[in-house]
Structure formats: structure tokens, C-alpha cells
Amino acid sequence: MLDPRQAELYRLWGDLRPLEGGAPPRSAFDPLDAPKALSTLVLAEVTGPDLTFRVVGTDMVEAWGYDYTGQRLRDIMSGEYHDFIRSLFDQTIETQRCVFSHSRFQWDRGRTLDTRRLMLPFARDAAPREIGFVLVSQVYDYSRTGPEKPLIASGEAVERFEIAREVLGAE
């Protein structure tokens, strides 16, 4: 289910998790502890009713065709796609657990692309029970199907097929 880089992040997140449950504090995570996953990462900060991308890995910049660091989710995506991605963030924040999503997207002329996302919640250092950040590792499977690069930022019509969604480590 998880890409090996995502499995490494999930194990690391579990090791950082407080004994009493909940999410680990953001300050406990050092991205250099998962060097193979660095390029797949997006760090989103919960900023009021929205999310702001604080870090965007190089694989994501290449895939999206733009570095969205400093941008808000609602300014990057709209419509059904925004609602789907926002629902993944919301589920991660509300459950304070990692969420895995495997989706297939269909772009123009029927081409498809698989992607797997692992969403990991982190608490604010000053408010340990409040999720302040979500770390996302997103990997694309270019070998199976699809265009040379996804066209998320292009404004073209995108259809999404959710293959799997799971809250990991649910008690």
C-alpha cells in the first residue's frame, strides 16, 4: 500500500507520537531523518480556515510545474478537486491520525495517473492537542499510466477516482 519512502515516514511519525496518544509536536520532526522522502513532501500549516503550504518538495514542484510554497490551498485548487484534497486534510486533522489515499486521475484525452498520499498530522508546539501542521508525502506512479506530467495547475478538467482511503493505526 505505502511507497517505501512513505512507510519510512509513517514509522518515524509513530516513533515520535506521544505515549498518551494524539499527534507528535511539529518540533519533534526533522525532515532530514527521512532523506529519501524529502522530495515527496509538502508541509501544510493550518492557518485559520485554510491551509498554507510552507514547504514543497522538489518532486512536487516538478510534478505540479510550480512551487506553491507560501500559497494557500484554496488559491491553488478549486471545485471538486479542492473539496477532495481538503477532505483528506480535514480527516487527518479531525482524527489526529495518518490518512492514506490512493487515487487515479483522468485528464484530457482519457490519460490517467495513479498517486498515493500519506498525510501525517503534527501538533502545534504551544498547543499539543491542536493539529497545526499536516505533512504530506505524495508519490506518482508514472510507470503505470498517464501523461508525462500531471496537469493539476493547468486548469484543465480533471476527473478523480478514489481507489482507497484509510485512517492508519485506528484504535
VEXMINU-449862 format. One record per residue: residue number from 1; residue in three letters; x, y, z of N, C-alpha, C, CB in turn. Coordinates in steps of 0.001 Angstrom, whole numbers, padded with zeros to 6 digits. Glycine has a CB too. Layout:
% VEXMINU-449862
NUM	ALA	X	Y	Z	X	Y	Z	X	Y	Z	X	Y	Z
...
//
This chain:
% VEXMINU-449862
1	MET	000823	-001187	000000	000000	000000	000000	000875	001261	000000	-000940	-000008	001210
2	LEU	001745	001421	000994	002602	002600	001077	003846	002429	000219	002996	002873	002527
3	ASP	004262	003491	-000419	005557	003552	-001072	006624	003414	000032	005729	004900	-001897
4	PRO	007784	002806	-000239	008802	002645	000811	009176	003956	001507	010045	002028	000217
5	ARG	009207	005060	000774	009518	006360	001398	008414	006766	002369	009704	007456	000317
6	GLN	007178	006461	002011	006058	006774	002884	006052	005862	004111	004737	006647	002120
7	ALA	006404	004599	003921	006475	003667	005050	007508	004142	006070	006824	002244	004560
8	GLU	008623	004668	005572	009658	005208	006459	009113	006391	007268	010898	005644	005640
9	LEU	008389	007277	006603	007791	008429	007299	006770	007982	008340	007123	009377	006290
10	TYR	005958	007010	007978	004927	006519	008899	005564	005914	010155	004031	005471	008199
11	ARG	006622	005134	009978	007338	004564	011141	007933	005681	012002	008465	003593	010673
12	LEU	008529	006663	011359	009123	007789	012076	008054	008545	012862	009839	008739	011095
13	TRP	006913	008821	012225	005806	009508	012887	005349	008707	014117	004624	009714	011898
14	GLY	005218	007390	013954	004802	006536	015071	005785	006576	016225	004635	005109	014602
15	ASP	007072	006623	015913	008106	006707	016952	008057	008043	017696	009494	006510	016333
16	LEU	007599	009084	017025	007538	010423	017625	006248	010663	018400	007681	011477	016550
17	ARG	005267	009825	018188	003938	010017	018784	004001	009905	020309	002940	008984	018218
18	PRO	003344	010835	021016	003348	010780	022489	002707	009494	023007	002610	011997	023068
19	LEU	003179	009024	024142	002650	007794	024734	001159	007903	025037	003410	007458	026009
20	GLU	000710	009106	025380	-000701	009299	025711	-001592	009441	024476	-000855	010518	026584
21	GLY	-001010	009319	023309	-001789	009407	022069	-001736	010794	021471	-003231	009018	022320
22	GLY	-002529	010983	020453	-002513	012248	019744	-001361	012296	018757	-002420	013408	020723
23	ALA	-001103	013466	018253	-000064	013650	017243	001214	014183	017879	-000547	014605	016140
24	PRO	002343	013851	017283	003595	014403	017805	003688	015903	017510	004806	013662	017196
25	PRO	004454	016631	018303	004631	018057	018022	005481	018249	016772	005280	018774	019224
26	ARG	005222	019312	016063	005952	019614	014828	007456	019706	015087	005441	020928	014212
27	SER	007842	020252	016228	009270	020425	016524	010002	019093	016688	009439	021253	017786
28	ALA	009270	018003	016909	009899	016696	017083	010347	016090	015759	008944	015751	017778
29	PHE	009811	016593	014667	010109	016013	013354	011210	016784	012652	008855	015986	012482
30	ASP	012240	016058	012248	013316	016624	011447	013264	015939	010081	014726	016435	012142
31	PRO	012940	016674	009026	012837	016048	007704	014111	015318	007276	012495	017093	006675
32	LEU	015237	015705	007812	016487	015042	007454	016557	013608	007985	017664	015842	007981
33	ASP	015638	013264	008906	015572	011891	009392	014947	010950	008364	014783	011837	010688
34	ALA	014353	011510	007314	013742	010719	006242	014235	011255	004895	012173	010767	006326
35	PRO	015536	011154	004636	016105	011811	003453	015535	011317	002123	017586	011619	003446
36	LYS	015162	010055	002041	014633	009535	000782	013259	010107	000460	014558	008021	000835
37	ALA	012543	010569	001470	011186	011091	001273	011157	012599	001040	010329	010754	002470
38	LEU	012255	013286	001268	012260	014756	001221	011611	015326	-000030	013670	015262	001311
39	SER	011934	014786	-001174	011430	015364	-002425	009934	015169	-002610	012157	014761	-003597
40	THR	009330	014244	-001850	007895	013945	-001984	007024	014760	-001036	007653	012473	-001739
41	LEU	007639	015590	-000193	006923	016215	000912	006287	017559	000581	007845	016391	002047
42	VAL	005156	017776	001235	004502	019081	001310	004147	019272	002781	003212	019174	000360
43	LEU	004599	020366	003375	004226	020693	004746	003200	021809	004685	005472	021110	005605
44	ALA	001989	021504	005169	000902	022477	005173	000622	022903	006603	-000375	021895	004513
45	GLU	000540	024202	006824	000190	024731	008136	-001279	025087	008147	001054	025959	008495
46	VAL	-001959	024726	009234	-003361	025106	009414	-003362	026583	009781	-004082	024224	010524
47	THR	-003905	027402	008900	-003929	028859	009093	-005387	029307	009061	-003078	029608	007988
48	GLY	-006004	029279	010244	-007422	029619	010319	-008236	028588	009558	-007682	031035	009760
49	PRO	-009138	029054	008699	-009968	028104	007963	-009269	027503	006739	-011236	028780	007528
50	ASP	-008045	027879	006494	-007354	027410	005299	-006063	026694	005680	-007058	028581	004350
51	LEU	-005334	026258	004680	-004035	025619	004837	-003051	026367	003963	-004087	024100	004466
52	THR	-001857	026600	004496	-000809	027293	003745	000365	026344	003582	-000367	028615	004459
53	PHE	000836	026203	002349	001953	025316	002068	003247	026015	002476	001984	024913	000564
54	ARG	003934	025455	003471	005173	026046	003985	006416	025471	003317	005262	025839	005483
55	VAL	006348	024196	002934	007464	023524	002264	006867	022679	001141	008312	022636	003275
56	VAL	007499	022726	-000025	007062	021898	-001153	008304	021223	-001729	006308	022756	-002253
57	GLY	008309	019890	-001696	009461	019121	-002166	009668	019210	-003668	009307	017684	-001774
58	THR	010870	018881	-004082	011241	019036	-005490	010437	018138	-006428	012708	018748	-005661
59	ASP	010079	016926	-005997	009235	016071	-006842	007878	016726	-007071	009053	014676	-006202
60	MET	007382	017391	-006039	006074	018036	-006159	006152	019256	-007070	005547	018441	-004775
61	VAL	007212	020025	-006941	007390	021196	-007815	007469	020734	-009266	008673	022002	-007424
62	GLU	008227	019674	-009493	008356	019162	-010852	007016	018638	-011377	009413	018053	-010901
63	ALA	006305	017893	-010547	005025	017322	-010967	003979	018397	-011225	004514	016353	-009917
64	TRP	003902	019376	-010339	002878	020414	-010458	003270	021518	-011424	002592	021011	-009106
65	GLY	004568	021603	-011725	005012	022636	-012644	005161	024006	-012013	004071	022726	-013773
66	TYR	005103	024068	-010681	005187	025349	-009980	005496	025078	-008517	003865	026170	-010129
67	ASP	006214	025956	-007876	006498	025852	-006446	005424	026638	-005687	007940	026388	-006108
68	TYR	004563	025916	-004999	003447	026537	-004283	003788	026917	-002844	002267	025605	-004284
69	THR	005052	026966	-002489	005451	027382	-001147	004882	028775	-000859	007005	027378	-001002
70	GLY	004226	028900	000301	003635	030171	000702	002215	030381	000200	004488	031285	000221
71	GLN	001722	029487	-000645	000372	029623	-001205	-000650	028892	-000336	000328	029077	-002650
72	ARG	-001889	029369	-000386	-002982	028712	000342	-003643	027667	-000558	-004032	029757	000829
73	LEU	-004143	026621	000062	-004796	025544	-000681	-005918	026090	-001558	-005347	024486	000283
74	ARG	-006734	026974	-001035	-007880	027481	-001810	-007446	028322	-003010	-008789	028312	-000911
75	ASP	-006212	028838	-002987	-005712	029607	-004127	-005077	028717	-005188	-004704	030637	-003656
76	ILE	-004780	027485	-004816	-004120	026550	-005728	-005141	025675	-006449	-003121	025672	-004963
77	MET	-006162	025248	-005713	-007134	024292	-006244	-008539	024832	-006062	-006993	022919	-005555
78	SER	-009440	024346	-006899	-010837	024756	-006777	-011748	023586	-007126	-011138	025970	-007688
79	GLY	-013021	023791	-006911	-014027	022817	-007309	-013922	021492	-006590	-013941	022583	-008760
80	GLU	-014306	020445	-007303	-014348	019104	-006733	-012977	018624	-006283	-014921	018136	-007735
81	TYR	-011942	018977	-007040	-010599	018547	-006662	-010186	019177	-005332	-009587	018911	-007763
82	HIS	-010448	020470	-005159	-010169	021137	-003888	-010930	020448	-002767	-010545	022635	-003956
83	ASP	-012198	020161	-002984	-013015	019550	-001945	-012474	018180	-001544	-014459	019425	-002417
84	PHE	-012016	017407	-002524	-011447	016095	-002240	-010167	016220	-001415	-011165	015344	-003545
85	ILE	-009242	017067	-001864	-007982	017239	-001138	-008252	017810	000250	-007017	018162	-001922
86	ARG	-009145	018770	000349	-009486	019359	001648	-010066	018296	002576	-010488	020523	001473
87	SER	-010869	017374	002032	-011447	016317	002876	-010357	015418	003454	-012451	015472	002069
88	LEU	-009283	015176	002694	-008169	014396	003225	-007478	015136	004368	-007160	014081	002112
89	PHE	-007227	016435	004164	-006636	017242	005241	-007550	017249	006464	-006378	018691	004759
90	ASP	-008847	017489	006255	-009786	017567	007374	-009851	016258	008145	-011173	017939	006874
91	GLN	-009865	015129	007443	-009899	013838	008116	-008637	013631	008950	-010055	012704	007094
92	THR	-007499	014041	008427	-006231	013922	009154	-006256	014791	010408	-005043	014322	008249
93	ILE	-006739	016022	010276	-006796	016958	011404	-007787	016479	012460	-007183	018365	010917
94	GLU	-008966	016065	012030	-010012	015663	012979	-009679	014378	013723	-011323	015492	012254
95	THR	-009101	013399	013037	-008791	012118	013687	-007449	012143	014414	-008788	011000	012656
96	GLN	-006603	013124	014081	-005237	013204	014596	-004467	011921	014321	-005250	013495	016095
97	ARG	-004783	011327	013181	-004138	010099	012735	-003693	010268	011288	-005090	008883	012883
98	CYS	-002806	009393	010866	-002335	009416	009485	-003431	008884	008560	-001034	008581	009332
99	VAL	-003551	009505	007408	-004526	009080	006407	-003778	008746	005129	-005607	010181	006154
100	PHE	-004108	007598	004558	-003549	007167	003289	-004631	007258	002228	-002981	005728	003383
101	SER	-004247	007745	001056	-005180	007837	-000060	-004480	007392	-001331	-005730	009276	-000211
102	HIS	-005160	006536	-002072	-004678	006101	-003388	-005748	006508	-004388	-004391	004531	-003437
103	SER	-005370	007321	-005351	-006326	007847	-006321	-005808	007683	-007739	-006620	009317	-006039
104	ARG	-006735	007681	-008661	-006392	007711	-010082	-007086	008930	-010671	-006821	006376	-010826
105	PHE	-006313	009695	-011424	-006832	010905	-012047	-006929	010689	-013545	-005941	012128	-011724
106	GLN	-007946	011248	-014141	-008080	011205	-015591	-008060	012624	-016127	-009380	010472	-016013
107	TRP	-007131	012859	-017068	-007003	014164	-017687	-007551	014122	-019101	-005542	014625	-017689
108	ASP	-007212	015110	-019838	-007634	015220	-021235	-007315	013948	-022018	-006961	016422	-021898
109	ARG	-008109	013646	-022962	-007925	012511	-023866	-007825	011182	-023127	-006685	012717	-024703
110	GLY	-008411	011095	-021937	-008526	009834	-021234	-007274	009297	-020573	-009004	008851	-022149
111	ARG	-006205	010071	-020520	-004993	009586	-019870	-005191	009590	-018357	-003769	010453	-020266
112	THR	-004584	008626	-017684	-004731	008528	-016233	-003374	008472	-015555	-005558	007297	-015858
113	LEU	-003401	008771	-014268	-002186	008752	-013457	-002557	008353	-012041	-001468	010135	-013476
114	ASP	-001832	007391	-011479	-002045	006981	-010094	-001192	007824	-009165	-001726	005488	-009909
115	THR	-001745	008125	-007998	-000979	008814	-006969	-001349	008234	-005608	-001238	010349	-007010
116	ARG	-000371	008226	-004725	-000571	007769	-003340	-000128	008894	-002420	000229	006437	-003037
117	ARG	-000997	009194	-001455	-000709	010249	-000482	-000714	009661	000922	-001737	011405	-000594
118	LEU	000260	010065	001701	000263	009777	003137	000230	011122	003828	001523	008916	003582
119	MET	-000785	011326	004671	-000975	012597	005370	-000717	012342	006857	-002427	013187	005125
120	LEU	000252	013073	007428	000661	012868	008817	000404	014139	009624	002158	012465	008897
121	PRO	-000390	014054	010689	-000683	015243	011496	000416	015534	012512	-002011	015072	012215
122	PHE	000649	016821	012738	001589	017272	013770	000930	018371	014585	002925	017777	013142
123	ALA	001133	018293	015897	000547	019271	016811	001382	020547	016840	000425	018681	018227
124	ARG	000712	021611	017208	001432	022870	017456	002239	022700	018741	000436	024099	017566
125	ASP	003437	023237	018760	004279	023113	019946	003632	023790	021153	005661	023716	019683
126	ALA	002994	024933	020930	002388	025691	022028	001023	025140	022439	002248	027147	021632
127	ALA	000427	024272	021608	-000892	023703	021893	-000880	022233	021470	-002033	024497	021149
128	PRO	-000380	021350	022343	-000132	019962	021960	-001360	019170	021517	000492	019264	023090
129	ARG	-002552	019623	021837	-003770	018908	021418	-004351	019473	020126	-004824	018972	022521
130	GLU	-003727	020504	019585	-004222	021161	018371	-003319	020819	017189	-004296	022699	018568
131	ILE	-003921	020289	016131	-003153	019987	014926	-002865	021304	014223	-003921	018991	013981
132	GLY	-001593	021587	014058	-001189	022832	013415	-000549	022621	012060	-000244	023573	014297
133	PHE	-000155	021365	011784	000534	021062	010535	000131	019685	010036	002057	021142	010718
134	VAL	000099	019536	008730	-000077	018230	008111	001074	018062	007122	-001490	018095	007402
135	LEU	001827	016998	007315	002913	016663	006409	002368	015647	005412	004165	016104	007182
136	VAL	002510	015956	004140	002005	015082	003080	003183	014537	002288	001014	015839	002147
137	SER	003187	013240	002075	004113	012620	001125	003258	012133	-000034	004953	011432	001784
138	GLN	003526	012666	-001217	002746	012280	-002389	003694	011737	-003452	001923	013484	-002941
139	VAL	003379	010536	-003921	004168	009917	-004974	003260	009580	-006142	004892	008653	-004457
140	TYR	003786	009780	-007335	003066	009478	-008565	003656	008218	-009171	003135	010666	-009569
141	ASP	002813	007398	-009752	003269	006199	-010435	003246	006470	-011937	002385	004963	-010065
142	TYR	004346	007001	-012440	004442	007329	-013860	004595	006076	-014718	005616	008272	-014103
143	SER	004962	004944	-014116	005216	003739	-014903	003939	003033	-015329	006077	002788	-014118
144	ARG	002851	003249	-014603	001629	002500	-014891	000828	003103	-016029	000770	002425	-013661
145	THR	000501	004379	-015912	-000346	005008	-016918	-000039	006478	-016959	-001840	004769	-016630
146	GLY	-000609	007156	-017919	-000735	008572	-017804	000216	009439	-018596	-000609	008901	-016463
147	PRO	000025	010736	-018385	000805	011731	-019108	002222	011794	-018564	000140	013106	-019020
148	GLU	003061	012500	-019270	004435	012677	-018822	004467	013359	-017465	005237	013488	-019843
149	LYS	003609	014363	-017288	003495	015061	-016006	002031	015373	-015749	004352	016365	-015991
150	PRO	001598	015386	-014468	000219	015759	-014191	-000013	017226	-014527	-000129	015486	-012723
151	LEU	-001253	017565	-014750	-001592	018912	-015187	-002479	019625	-014179	-002279	018866	-016536
152	ILE	-002273	019380	-012907	-003134	019922	-011868	-003219	021431	-011943	-002640	019504	-010506
153	ALA	-002134	022096	-012215	-002116	023553	-012210	-002607	024154	-013521	-000725	024044	-011921
154	SER	-002942	023312	-014488	-003260	023826	-015815	-004664	024373	-015948	-003064	022761	-016816
155	GLY	-005564	024005	-015048	-006944	024460	-015175	-007766	023556	-016067	-006981	025863	-015710
156	GLU	-007168	022505	-016648	-007929	021580	-017466	-008805	020717	-016567	-006991	020704	-018326
157	ALA	-009852	020172	-017154	-010772	019323	-016404	-010045	018095	-015889	-011970	018912	-017274
158	VAL	-010300	017756	-014631	-009679	016604	-014001	-010775	015745	-013405	-008648	017032	-012918
159	GLU	-010756	014458	-013695	-011649	013525	-013033	-010818	012718	-012061	-012389	012605	-014053
160	ARG	-011405	012436	-010900	-010684	011719	-009865	-011450	010459	-009525	-010478	012597	-008612
161	PHE	-010722	009364	-009367	-011295	008110	-008943	-010549	007687	-007691	-011214	007024	-010066
162	GLU	-011235	007693	-006571	-010564	007291	-005332	-010559	005776	-005258	-011261	007907	-004077
163	ILE	-009379	005214	-005212	-009219	003767	-005165	-009270	003281	-003725	-007901	003344	-005829
164	ALA	-008614	003993	-002824	-008575	003588	-001424	-008341	004801	-000542	-007482	002530	-001188
165	ARG	-008940	004770	000643	-008651	005755	001677	-008728	004996	003002	-009663	006994	001632
166	GLU	-007737	005234	003837	-007696	004522	005104	-007037	005382	006171	-006953	003191	004952
167	VAL	-007649	005410	007352	-007013	006021	008505	-006102	004947	009087	-008074	006551	009569
168	LEU	-004824	005237	009181	-003848	004258	009633	-003732	004261	011146	-002493	004530	009003
169	GLY	-003578	003085	011696	-003358	002955	013129	-004578	003270	013965	-002247	003836	013543
170	ALA	-005777	003191	013372	-007003	003471	014135	-007167	002439	015230	-008247	003479	013214
171	GLU	-007531	002927	016387	-007677	002009	017541	-009078	001459	017594	-007344	002723	018871
//
